[in-house]
Amino acid sequence: MRTTRNASLRYRKDRDAKWVYSLRASNILDIDSNISNGAGNIFVRSSETFIQPRFITFRLTYSL
């Protein structure tokens, strides 16, 4: 089973503030890899590629 780790942070100065700042990060510390193995008459090959799709977004919201 694969789980996705997300984190978010919101800041508003007070309840009546018009501006809200948000920072969101997805796939935090979730390391996935692709393993490839092969063999020939003379050699054996093994390689592992780490796939780390991480996204960090910043959101600025203004309430009218």
Secondary structure by P-SEA (a helix, b strand, c coil): cbbbbbbbbbbbccccccbbbbbbbcccccccbbbbbbccccbbbbbbbbbbbbbbbbbbbbcc
